[in-house]
């Protein structure tokens, strides 16, 4: 009997003689956020190019660890050929991913890391570097001195945690005159992120700048600042992309957008598993830079 890896490679090349494409399960942190919608587009593009079937399923919200575990276990039970995952929590998803590997199912990780070393490839934005860049952007906007705040995503999220740590470390190391006076979690929710930003603005009426480490956190900040009529007074550096981000960039409420390339993330994570199933050796890690947009170069934002 052929070893599983050889059987999978044969399936990929000859569709197992039954016209059935290899099945790659892709499990995002959440399905509702625009970022993951864009990742899905990249996943579908790779699936079409490489002749595999992409099975997309994830929780509605990034905080629903138990639902994501259920989804992974269901894919294991279905005996999919490979799994790609953006883990809702870097610790909670370790056991289900270990179960997948024990069942002979290769796993690649995308967007957000997990405390699990048996992955094929890790594909993500260089999030720590992005957080460092955000700190330098906000320091430039407040002219190297003043008070700033941060609305964070949620505890346990590896990707946003790296951004937030990079932001903190860079402010402390490079800009001692820029004081981080407040930071609160928005829990991946726009309304809760806005409430967090409102709380910060109430407590610090002379705040000079704010950084949102995620799509939801950034939107919450934008809405809170605009509702108080402080657009342009409170400098904002955001992360990720949405219609709200773009409108705020155009009207001057938002100063700098740091934007990932989610389509490429989705494409590359599927490609890594295709290579694995073919018996090839994909790269262990792919770290992608963020792109910087201001009102001046907003025309270059992806369609």
FENGI-V756281 format. One record per pair of residues at least 6 apart in sequence whose C-alpha atoms are under 8 Angstrom apart, sorted by the first residue. I is the first residue (numbers start at 1). J is the second residue. Records with the same first field share a line. If there is no record, write none. Layout:
# FENGI-V756281
I=J  J
This chain:
# FENGI-V756281
4=104
5=277  279
6=279
8=22  81  277  278
9=277  278  279
10=16  278
11=17  21  22
12=21  22  52  277  278
13=278
15=21  22
21=51  52  53
22=52  53  80  81
23=52  53  54  55  80  81  82
24=52  53  54  55  80  81  82  83  84  270  273
25=54  55  56  57  75  80  81  82  83  84
26=54  55  56  57  83  84  85
27=56  57  58  68  71  72  83  84  85  86
28=36  56  57  58  59  85  86  87
29=36  58  59  61  62  68  85  86  87  88
30=36  58  59  60  61  62
31=37  57  58  59  60  61
32=60  61
33=215
34=241  242
35=215  240  241  262
36=262
38=262  263
39=262  263  264  265  266  267
40=56  263  266
41=263  266
42=262  263  264  265  266  267
43=54  263  266  267  269  270
44=54  267
45=267
46=266  267  268  270  271
47=53  54  270
50=271  274
52=274
57=71
58=67  68  71
59=67  68
61=188
62=88  188
63=88  154  187  188
64=88
65=88  89  92  93
68=88
69=93  96
72=96  97
73=96  100
76=99  100  103  105
79=105
80=105
81=105  106
82=105  106  107  273
83=105  106  107  108
84=107  108  109  110  269  270  273
85=107  108  109  110
86=109  110  111  112  113
87=93  109  112  113  114  157
88=112  156  157
89=114  156  157  158
90=112  113  114  115  156  157  158
91=114  115  156
93=114
94=114  115  116
97=107  116
98=116  118
100=106  107
101=107  118
106=119  120  273  276
107=118  119  120  121  273
108=119  120  121  122  123  269  272  273
109=119  120  121  122  123  269
110=122  123  124  265  266  269
111=122  123  124  125  159  265
112=124  157  158  159  160
113=122  158  159
114=158
120=272  273  276  282  283  284
121=269  272  282  283  284  285  286
122=269  284  285  286
123=265  268  269  285  286  287  288
124=265  286  287  288
125=260  261  287  288  289  290
126=287  288  289  290
127=159  160  162  163  166
128=162  163  164  165  166  167
129=163  166
130=163  166  258  289  290
131=162  163  164  165  166  167  213
132=163  166  167  169  170
133=167
134=167  211  237  258
135=166  167  168  170  171
136=170  171
137=237  256
138=209  210  211  235  236  237
139=145  171  175  178
141=209  235
142=208  209  235
144=175  177  178
145=175  177  178  179
146=177  178  179  207  208
147=178  179  180  181  206  207  208  209
148=178  179  180  181  182  207  208  209  210  211
149=180  181  182  183  200  207  209  210  211
150=180  182  183  184  210  211  212  213
151=183  184  185  186  193  196  197  210  211  212  213  217  218  221
152=160  164  183  184  185  186  187  212  213  214  217
153=160  161  185  186  187  188  213  214  216  217
154=160  185  186  187  188
155=161  185  187
160=213  214
163=213
164=213
168=180
171=178  179  180
182=200
183=200
184=196  197
185=193  196
186=192  193  194  195  196  216  217
187=193
188=214  216  217
189=216  217
190=216  217  219  220
191=220
192=220
193=216  217  218  219  220  221
194=217  219  220  221  223  224
195=220  224
196=220
197=220  221  224  225
198=221  224  225
201=207
207=234
208=233  234  235
209=234  235  236
210=221  234  235  236  237
211=218  221  236  237  238
212=218  219  221  236  237  238  239
213=238  239
214=238  239  240
215=238  239  240  241  242
218=237  238  239  245
219=244  245
221=236
222=236  245  248  253  254
225=231  234  253
226=253
231=252  253  254
232=252  253  254
235=253  254  255
236=253  254  255  256
237=254  255  256  257  258
238=245  254  256  257  258
239=257  258  259
240=257  258  259  260
241=257  259
245=254  257
246=298
248=254
249=255  256  257  294  295  298
250=295  298
252=295
255=294  295
256=292  293  294  295
257=292  293  294
258=290  291  292  293
259=290  291  292  293
260=288  289  290  291
261=288  290
272=282  283
273=282
275=281  282
276=282
293=300  301
